[in-house]
């Protein structure tokens, strides 16, 4: 405790290793902000008004590296409606019922993470399906009062949300948390505990529709290089020892950010800045892995009917630096 103000340990929802000194800096910034007005809730900031005035909205016409689709899929285009902005929309996810679209938003990718923590808008958002399109997104708040956290990589199965967070009480700098849907909102969040936050690497994960398999990316020993895709099966004692998906799926590059179709027949994932899909065999193995979307794209998710592929596309400048991100879609073409 410092002068009666609780220590809040913030961090980044983008899952990359960070040095301890980086998080110490975030602690100091968070303390100075929280202690300045301990009894006053932070004012709400509109998502659009938080985007800097010099932000230049990117379009397919200005894109230096536009995504392209493989056979059987339409040319990718930005998602229509109120979701994409001149800020960065990332990490899209559709639950199996397709009535919600979750994503991560930050107003300016040029801003350091320690400032994103304090901007009052960076975090998880959700848009509701209206019957004809996606509605205005709303912030998913997973803290109380003036508590600070950086939340992201959301996954929803029924009335349960998994999300990664840097906040007070973590086992590691970034931990998995689980929240429950109560009266239409998310509450009762709690740390997922060990061994999930010990032996499993924190990042985007996916549970199959029956809740029995957990897919995730990890650089744990026994892989083929960089991040590999692993699966853990639920047992009566919790989650079992993870198994590598093998060389049919994993490569020397970073393979991760998985998504399994609701019918369990397709595994989608990101590898080497592109999106791949594998097909499940009767014995549970994954084969016939093919590139579906190329060019600075990742984090795939499907509509319930499997006909619309949602993913994030990052725009790069001439120096190969990310300047914006949008949610894109591609349609499965009829055979």
C-alpha positions as CSV (number, residue, x, y, z in Angstrom):
1,X,0.0,0.0,0.0
2,X,1.2,3.5,-0.8
3,X,-0.6,6.3,1.0
4,X,-3.7,4.2,1.3
5,X,-4.0,3.6,-2.5
6,X,-4.0,-0.1,-3.5
7,X,-1.3,-1.2,-6.0
8,X,-2.8,-2.1,-9.3
9,X,-0.6,-4.1,-11.7
10,X,-1.6,-3.3,-15.3
11,X,-0.2,-4.5,-18.6
12,X,-0.9,-5.4,-22.2
13,X,-3.7,-7.5,-23.6
14,X,-1.5,-8.1,-26.6
15,X,0.3,-11.3,-25.6
16,X,4.0,-10.7,-26.1
17,X,6.8,-11.1,-23.6
18,X,7.5,-7.9,-21.7
19,X,10.5,-7.1,-19.4
20,X,9.7,-6.6,-15.7
21,X,10.8,-3.0,-15.9
22,X,8.0,-2.4,-18.4
23,X,5.4,-3.5,-15.9
24,X,7.0,-1.5,-13.1
25,X,6.5,1.6,-15.2
26,X,2.9,0.7,-15.7
27,X,2.4,0.3,-12.0
28,X,3.8,3.8,-11.3
29,X,1.6,5.4,-14.0
30,X,-1.5,3.5,-12.7
31,X,-0.8,4.6,-9.1
32,X,-0.4,8.2,-10.1
33,X,-3.7,8.2,-11.9
34,X,-5.7,6.2,-9.4
35,X,-4.5,8.1,-6.4
36,X,-5.1,11.4,-7.9
37,X,-8.9,11.0,-7.5
38,X,-9.5,8.0,-5.3
39,X,-13.2,8.6,-4.7
40,X,-14.2,9.7,-8.2
41,X,-15.0,7.2,-11.0
42,X,-13.2,7.8,-14.3
43,X,-15.5,9.7,-16.8
44,X,-16.7,7.6,-19.7
45,X,-15.0,8.4,-23.0
46,X,-16.6,7.8,-26.4
47,X,-14.8,5.3,-28.6
48,X,-14.9,7.6,-31.7
49,X,-13.9,10.8,-29.9
50,X,-10.9,9.0,-28.5
51,X,-9.3,8.5,-31.9
52,X,-6.7,11.2,-32.6
53,X,-7.5,13.8,-35.2
54,X,-4.5,13.0,-37.3
55,X,-5.6,9.3,-37.7
56,X,-6.0,8.5,-41.4
57,X,-8.7,5.9,-42.0
58,X,-7.2,3.2,-44.2
59,X,-9.2,1.6,-47.0
60,X,-8.6,-1.2,-49.6
61,X,-7.7,1.5,-52.0
62,X,-4.9,2.8,-49.7
63,X,-3.8,-0.6,-48.4
64,X,-0.2,-1.4,-49.3
65,X,-0.7,-5.1,-48.5
66,X,-4.3,-6.0,-49.1
67,X,-5.4,-9.5,-48.0
68,X,-6.3,-12.1,-50.6
69,X,-8.3,-15.4,-50.4
70,X,-7.6,-18.9,-51.7
71,X,-9.9,-21.0,-53.8
72,X,-13.4,-21.3,-52.5
73,X,-13.5,-17.9,-50.7
74,X,-14.4,-14.4,-51.9
75,X,-12.1,-11.5,-52.0
76,X,-11.8,-10.1,-48.4
77,X,-13.4,-6.8,-47.7
78,X,-13.8,-4.6,-44.5
79,X,-16.8,-5.5,-42.4
80,X,-19.6,-3.1,-43.0
81,X,-21.3,-1.1,-40.2
82,X,-20.2,0.8,-37.1
83,X,-17.4,-1.5,-35.9
84,X,-14.4,-0.5,-38.0
85,X,-12.9,3.0,-37.3
86,X,-9.7,4.9,-37.8
87,X,-8.5,3.2,-34.6
88,X,-7.5,-0.4,-34.3
89,X,-10.2,-3.2,-34.2
90,X,-8.5,-6.5,-33.4
91,X,-9.1,-10.1,-32.1
92,X,-12.7,-10.7,-33.5
93,X,-14.7,-13.6,-32.0
94,X,-18.2,-14.9,-32.7
95,X,-19.8,-17.3,-30.2
96,X,-21.5,-20.3,-31.7
97,X,-24.9,-18.7,-31.7
98,X,-23.7,-15.8,-33.9
99,X,-25.7,-13.1,-32.1
100,X,-22.7,-11.3,-30.8
101,X,-19.4,-10.1,-32.2
102,X,-16.6,-9.4,-29.6
103,X,-13.4,-7.6,-30.5
104,X,-10.5,-5.6,-29.0
105,X,-10.2,-1.9,-29.6
106,X,-7.6,0.7,-29.0
107,X,-7.8,4.2,-30.5
108,X,-4.2,4.6,-31.7
109,X,-1.7,1.8,-32.2
110,X,1.2,4.3,-32.0
111,X,0.4,4.9,-28.3
112,X,2.5,2.9,-25.8
113,X,0.6,0.3,-23.8
114,X,1.1,2.1,-20.5
115,X,-0.9,5.0,-22.0
116,X,-3.5,2.7,-23.5
117,X,-4.2,1.5,-20.0
118,X,-5.2,5.0,-18.9
119,X,-7.2,6.1,-22.0
120,X,-10.5,4.7,-20.6
121,X,-11.5,3.2,-24.0
122,X,-8.9,0.5,-24.8
123,X,-10.3,-3.0,-24.1
124,X,-13.0,-5.5,-25.1
125,X,-16.1,-4.5,-27.0
126,X,-19.2,-6.3,-28.1
127,X,-21.7,-5.7,-30.9
128,X,-25.2,-7.3,-31.2
129,X,-26.6,-8.7,-34.4
130,X,-29.7,-6.7,-35.3
131,X,-31.0,-9.1,-38.0
132,X,-29.6,-7.0,-40.8
133,X,-26.2,-6.1,-39.5
134,X,-24.0,-5.4,-36.4
135,X,-25.2,-2.7,-34.0
136,X,-23.2,0.0,-32.2
137,X,-20.4,-1.7,-30.1
138,X,-20.4,-1.3,-26.3
139,X,-17.5,-1.7,-23.9
140,X,-17.3,-4.9,-21.9
141,X,-16.3,-3.8,-18.4
142,X,-14.5,-6.4,-16.3
143,X,-13.5,-4.3,-13.3
144,X,-15.2,-2.4,-10.5
145,X,-14.9,1.3,-9.7
146,X,-11.4,2.8,-10.4
147,X,-9.7,-0.6,-10.6
148,X,-7.3,-0.7,-13.6
149,X,-6.6,-3.6,-15.9
150,X,-5.7,-4.4,-19.5
151,X,-8.1,-7.1,-20.8
152,X,-8.2,-8.9,-24.2
153,X,-8.1,-12.2,-26.2
154,X,-11.8,-12.8,-25.3
155,X,-13.5,-16.2,-25.8
156,X,-17.2,-16.8,-25.0
157,X,-18.9,-20.2,-24.6
158,X,-22.5,-20.0,-23.5
159,X,-22.6,-17.9,-20.3
160,X,-18.9,-18.1,-19.7
161,X,-16.2,-15.7,-20.9
162,X,-12.5,-16.4,-20.8
163,X,-10.2,-13.4,-21.2
164,X,-6.6,-12.5,-20.5
165,X,-5.8,-9.7,-18.1
166,X,-3.0,-7.9,-16.4
167,X,-4.3,-6.8,-13.0
168,X,-3.7,-7.1,-9.3
169,X,-3.7,-10.7,-7.9
170,X,-2.2,-12.4,-11.0
171,X,0.0,-15.4,-10.7
172,X,2.0,-14.0,-13.7
173,X,2.2,-10.7,-15.5
174,X,-0.8,-11.8,-17.6
175,X,-3.3,-14.4,-16.5
176,X,-6.5,-16.0,-17.7
177,X,-9.7,-15.0,-16.1
178,X,-13.2,-16.4,-16.3
179,X,-16.4,-14.2,-16.1
180,X,-20.1,-15.3,-15.9
181,X,-23.0,-13.7,-17.8
182,X,-25.5,-12.4,-15.2
183,X,-28.6,-10.5,-16.1
184,X,-27.3,-9.7,-19.6
185,X,-23.9,-8.4,-18.4
186,X,-20.5,-9.9,-17.4
187,X,-19.6,-10.2,-13.7
188,X,-18.2,-12.6,-11.1
189,X,-14.9,-12.7,-12.9
190,X,-12.2,-14.7,-11.2
191,X,-8.7,-15.8,-11.9
192,X,-8.6,-19.2,-13.8
193,X,-6.0,-20.4,-11.3
194,X,-3.4,-23.0,-11.6
195,X,-2.3,-25.0,-13.7
196,X,-4.0,-22.9,-16.4
197,X,-2.0,-19.8,-15.3
198,X,1.2,-21.8,-14.7
199,X,1.8,-24.5,-17.3
200,X,-0.3,-23.0,-20.1
201,X,0.8,-19.9,-22.0
202,X,-1.6,-17.1,-21.9
203,X,-3.0,-15.9,-25.2
204,X,-5.9,-16.5,-27.5
205,X,-7.5,-19.9,-26.8
206,X,-10.5,-21.9,-28.0
207,X,-12.7,-24.4,-26.3
208,X,-14.8,-26.8,-28.5
209,X,-18.5,-26.5,-28.3
210,X,-18.8,-29.4,-25.9
211,X,-16.2,-27.8,-23.6
212,X,-14.0,-30.9,-23.6
213,X,-11.0,-29.6,-25.6
214,X,-8.9,-26.5,-25.2
215,X,-6.7,-25.3,-28.1
216,X,-4.0,-22.7,-27.6
217,X,-0.7,-21.5,-28.9
218,X,2.5,-22.0,-26.8
219,X,6.2,-22.0,-27.1
220,X,6.4,-24.8,-24.5
221,X,9.1,-27.5,-24.9
222,X,8.5,-30.2,-27.4
223,X,7.3,-28.0,-30.3
224,X,8.5,-27.5,-33.9
225,X,9.7,-23.9,-33.5
226,X,8.2,-20.6,-32.3
227,X,4.6,-20.9,-31.0
228,X,2.9,-24.3,-31.7
229,X,-0.7,-25.3,-31.4
230,X,-1.5,-27.6,-28.5
231,X,-4.7,-29.2,-27.2
232,X,-5.7,-30.2,-23.7
233,X,-8.6,-32.5,-22.9
234,X,-10.8,-31.9,-19.9
235,X,-10.7,-34.7,-17.3
236,X,-12.5,-35.4,-14.0
237,X,-9.5,-33.7,-12.4
238,X,-9.4,-30.6,-14.6
239,X,-7.4,-30.0,-17.8
240,X,-5.0,-32.8,-18.9
241,X,-1.5,-32.6,-20.1
242,X,-1.3,-30.6,-23.4
243,X,-0.5,-32.5,-26.6
244,X,1.2,-31.0,-29.6
245,X,-1.0,-31.1,-32.8
246,X,2.0,-32.3,-34.8
247,X,3.9,-31.4,-38.0
248,X,0.8,-31.5,-40.2
249,X,-0.3,-28.3,-38.4
250,X,2.8,-26.8,-36.7
251,X,5.7,-25.2,-38.5
252,X,9.0,-23.4,-37.7
253,X,6.9,-20.2,-37.6
254,X,4.5,-19.0,-34.9
255,X,1.3,-21.1,-35.2
256,X,-1.5,-20.0,-32.8
257,X,-4.7,-18.0,-32.4
258,X,-6.9,-21.0,-32.9
259,X,-10.6,-21.3,-33.7
260,X,-12.6,-24.6,-34.1
261,X,-15.8,-24.6,-36.1
262,X,-19.0,-25.3,-34.1
263,X,-19.4,-28.7,-35.8
264,X,-15.8,-29.6,-34.8
265,X,-14.6,-30.4,-38.3
266,X,-12.4,-27.4,-39.1
267,X,-9.4,-25.9,-37.2
268,X,-8.6,-22.4,-38.2
269,X,-5.4,-20.6,-37.0
270,X,-2.8,-17.9,-37.7
271,X,0.6,-18.7,-39.0
272,X,3.3,-16.5,-40.6
273,X,0.9,-13.5,-41.0
274,X,-1.7,-15.6,-42.8
275,X,-4.8,-17.8,-42.0
276,X,-4.9,-21.5,-42.4
277,X,-7.6,-24.2,-42.1
278,X,-7.2,-27.9,-41.3
279,X,-9.8,-30.7,-41.5
280,X,-10.4,-33.1,-38.7
281,X,-10.2,-36.9,-39.2
282,X,-12.2,-39.7,-37.5
283,X,-9.2,-40.4,-35.2
284,X,-9.1,-36.8,-34.1
285,X,-6.0,-35.7,-36.0
286,X,-5.9,-32.6,-38.2
287,X,-4.7,-32.8,-41.8
288,X,-5.0,-31.1,-45.2
289,X,-3.9,-27.7,-43.7
290,X,-4.2,-25.0,-46.4
291,X,-3.7,-21.3,-46.5
292,X,-7.0,-19.5,-46.9
293,X,-6.2,-15.8,-46.3
294,X,-2.8,-14.2,-46.9
295,X,-1.2,-10.8,-46.2
296,X,-1.0,-9.5,-42.7
297,X,-4.1,-11.2,-41.4
298,X,-5.0,-13.5,-38.5
299,X,-7.3,-14.5,-35.6
300,X,-10.1,-16.2,-37.7
301,X,-13.6,-16.8,-36.5
302,X,-16.7,-18.1,-38.4
303,X,-20.4,-17.3,-38.6
304,X,-22.6,-20.1,-37.2
305,X,-23.4,-21.4,-40.7
306,X,-19.7,-21.4,-41.6
307,X,-20.2,-19.2,-44.6
308,X,-18.6,-16.0,-43.4
309,X,-15.0,-15.8,-42.2
310,X,-14.2,-12.9,-39.9
311,X,-10.6,-11.9,-39.2
312,X,-8.3,-9.0,-38.4
313,X,-6.2,-7.3,-41.1
314,X,-3.4,-5.0,-40.1
315,X,-2.5,-2.1,-42.3
316,X,1.3,-1.4,-42.7
317,X,3.0,1.8,-43.7
318,X,6.0,1.9,-46.1
319,X,8.3,1.2,-43.1
320,X,6.3,-2.0,-42.4
321,X,4.9,-0.6,-39.2
322,X,1.3,-1.2,-38.1
323,X,-0.7,2.0,-38.5
324,X,-4.3,0.6,-38.1
325,X,-6.3,-2.6,-38.0
326,X,-9.8,-3.5,-39.2
327,X,-12.1,-6.5,-39.0
328,X,-12.4,-8.1,-42.5
329,X,-14.8,-10.7,-43.9
330,X,-14.6,-13.3,-46.7
331,X,-17.5,-15.4,-47.9
332,X,-17.4,-19.2,-48.5
333,X,-18.3,-19.7,-52.2
334,X,-20.7,-22.4,-53.2
335,X,-19.0,-25.4,-54.8
